[in-house]
């Protein structure tokens, strides 16, 4: 089965070099968290990451996605022992089992009801389980949008978040505030005006020249994509 690249799903061999670098960096970051663990990847898309996580040591990986087309592609390209692909909607997650790790990369910005999505992820985790969640940083990707629930100029995103907003949502959901760790990808200065942003982007090309690796946030820089590691309390 073939799947065209529309910009919504990562399709190996069809995406740009930058998107491939960014996607691979997310899963490299995750590999230390999944070794020997039962993992749920919600919004697994074409299954590239699900396969990567299993090959880098996860005990089992369940890849869930709302798209039947994406799941068909994933099943035809990445079926293997220890990998299960299922249809799942992040806003209505229900499982009879729980997982050690939930991976939620570049997904929360696609759903209008982030509270329901995070609550479902929280239920899916075992006590002491870990969530890895990445999403675009609105301060960089949509700097004219000043608060949540204002329409984003995107074909796919319903909203975007800042790190502070996401931190508050994770704590409100029940994740241990002391466990939260924030990392950034493609870190760059936040430019205050549209003209300066245009010049900086044209001269510096931060989408390609900055590092795709997730690192602790550097002083005076903002990540284009941020990632939280959050732990569900053990009791």
C-alpha positions in Angstrom: 0.0 0.0 0.0 1.2 3.5 -0.8 0.3 6.7 1.0 0.8 10.2 -0.4 2.6 12.8 1.8 0.1 15.6 2.7 1.9 17.2 5.5 -0.2 15.5 8.2 1.7 12.2 8.4 5.3 11.3 8.3 5.9 9.1 5.3 9.4 7.7 5.1 11.1 8.7 1.8 8.5 11.3 0.9 8.9 14.0 3.5 11.5 16.9 3.5 14.9 16.4 5.0 14.0 18.7 7.9 10.8 16.8 8.8 12.6 13.5 8.6 15.4 14.9 10.9 12.8 16.3 13.4 10.8 13.1 13.4 13.8 10.8 13.9 15.1 13.0 16.7 11.9 12.6 18.7 12.1 8.8 18.6 15.8 8.8 19.4 14.9 10.9 22.5 12.2 8.3 23.4 14.3 5.2 23.1 15.9 5.4 26.6 12.4 5.6 28.1 10.9 2.6 26.4 13.4 -0.2 26.8 11.8 -3.2 28.4 8.5 -1.3 28.6 4.9 -1.7 27.3 4.3 1.4 25.2 1.3 3.1 23.7 2.0 5.4 20.8 -1.2 7.5 20.3 -1.6 8.9 16.8 1.0 6.6 15.5 0.3 7.6 11.9 2.1 5.5 9.3 3.9 3.4 12.0 7.4 4.5 11.5 7.9 5.5 15.1 6.1 2.4 16.4 8.5 0.2 14.6 11.5 2.3 15.8 10.4 2.0 19.4 10.1 -1.7 19.2 13.5 -2.1 17.5 15.2 0.0 20.1 14.1 -2.2 23.0 10.4 -1.7 23.9 8.8 -5.0 25.2 5.6 -4.2 23.2 4.3 -1.3 21.3 0.6 -0.5 20.6 0.2 2.0 17.8 -3.2 3.7 17.8 -4.5 6.1 15.2 -7.9 7.5 14.1 -7.1 7.1 10.4 -7.9 3.7 8.8 -5.8 4.7 5.8 -2.7 5.4 8.0 -3.3 2.1 10.0 -3.5 0.1 6.8 -0.2 1.6 5.7 1.4 0.9 9.1 0.1 -2.7 9.1 1.4 -3.3 5.6 4.9 -1.8 6.3 5.7 -2.4 10.0 3.8 -5.5 11.2 6.0 -7.5 13.5 6.0 -9.5 16.7 5.4 -7.2 19.7 3.6 -4.5 17.6 -0.1 -4.0 17.5 -2.0 -1.4 15.4 -5.5 -0.4 16.5 -8.0 2.3 15.7 -8.0 4.8 18.6 -9.3 8.3 19.1 -7.1 10.4 21.5 -10.2 12.2 22.8 -12.0 8.9 23.8 -9.2 6.6 24.9 -10.4 3.4 26.7 -8.2 0.4 27.3 -8.5 -2.8 29.4 -4.8 -2.6 30.1 -2.4 0.1 31.1 1.0 1.0 29.7 4.4 1.9 31.2 4.9 4.7 28.6 2.7 6.7 26.4 4.2 8.5 23.4 2.2 11.5 22.1 4.2 13.3 19.4 2.8 16.2 17.4 -0.8 15.3 18.2 -2.4 17.4 21.0 -2.4 20.4 18.7 -4.8 18.5 16.3 -7.7 18.0 18.8 -10.2 20.6 20.0 -10.6 19.0 23.4 -7.2 18.8 25.0 -8.5 18.1 28.5 -10.3 14.9 27.4 -7.2 13.8 25.4 -4.9 14.3 28.4 -7.3 12.6 30.8 -7.5 9.6 28.5 -3.7 9.4 28.3 -3.5 9.6 32.1 -5.9 6.7 32.5 -3.9 4.6 30.0 -0.8 4.9 32.1 0.1 2.6 35.0 1.0 4.3 38.3 4.5 5.6 37.9 4.1 5.5 34.1 5.7 8.2 31.9 4.2 10.4 29.2 6.4 11.9 26.4 4.5 14.7 24.7 5.8 17.0 22.0 3.9 19.8 20.3 4.7 23.1 18.4 5.5 26.1 20.5 3.0 28.8 19.6 5.4 31.5 20.5 7.5 30.5 17.5 5.1 28.8 15.1 2.1 31.2 15.5 3.5 34.3 17.2 0.5 36.4 16.4 -1.8 34.2 18.4 -1.7 35.3 22.0 -3.9 32.8 23.8 -5.5 29.3 23.5 -8.6 28.7 21.5 -8.0 31.5 19.0 -8.1 29.9 15.5 -4.7 28.9 14.2 -3.8 29.5 10.5 -3.1 25.8 9.8 -4.8 23.2 7.7 -4.5 20.6 10.5 -4.0 22.3 13.9 -7.0 23.4 15.9 -4.7 25.2 18.4 -1.2 25.5 19.6 0.3 25.8 23.1 3.2 27.5 24.9 5.3 25.5 27.3 3.7 27.3 30.3 0.2 26.5 29.1 1.1 22.8 28.6 2.7 22.5 32.0 -0.4 23.9 33.6 -2.6 21.4 31.7 -0.4 18.4 32.7 -0.5 19.4 36.3 -4.3 19.9 36.2 -4.7 16.5 34.6 -2.9 14.9 37.6 0.7 14.4 36.5 3.4 14.9 39.1 4.5 18.5 38.9 7.9 17.7 40.3 8.5 15.1 37.6 8.0 17.5 34.7 11.0 17.9 32.5 11.0 20.3 29.5 13.1 19.9 26.4 13.3 21.8 23.1 13.9 21.1 19.4 15.1 23.7 16.9 15.8 26.3 19.6 16.0 29.9 18.4 15.5 33.5 19.6 11.9 34.8 20.0 11.8 37.8 17.6 9.4 40.5 18.7 8.2 42.0 15.4 7.0 40.5 12.1 9.6 42.3 10.0 12.5 41.1 12.2 11.1 37.6 12.2 10.9 37.6 8.4 14.5 38.9 8.2 15.8 36.4 10.8 14.1 33.5 9.1 15.4 34.5 5.7 19.0 35.1 6.9 19.4 32.4 9.5 16.9 29.7 8.2 16.4 28.4 11.8 14.1 25.6 10.6 17.1 23.9 9.0 20.2 25.3 10.7 19.2 24.8 14.3 19.6 21.4 16.0 16.8 18.8 15.7 17.9 17.2 18.9 15.8 17.6 22.1 17.9 19.4 24.7 17.1 21.4 27.9 15.9 24.9 27.0 18.8 27.2 26.5 18.9 30.7 28.0 17.2 33.4 25.8 16.0 30.8 23.3 12.6 29.3 22.5 12.1 25.8 21.0 10.1 25.5 17.8 8.9 22.1 19.2 8.9 21.4 22.9 8.6 18.1 24.7 7.5 17.3 28.2 8.4 14.2 30.1 5.7 13.7 32.8 5.1 11.0 35.4 1.8 9.7 36.7 2.0 9.5 40.5 2.6 6.0 41.9 -0.4 6.3 44.3 
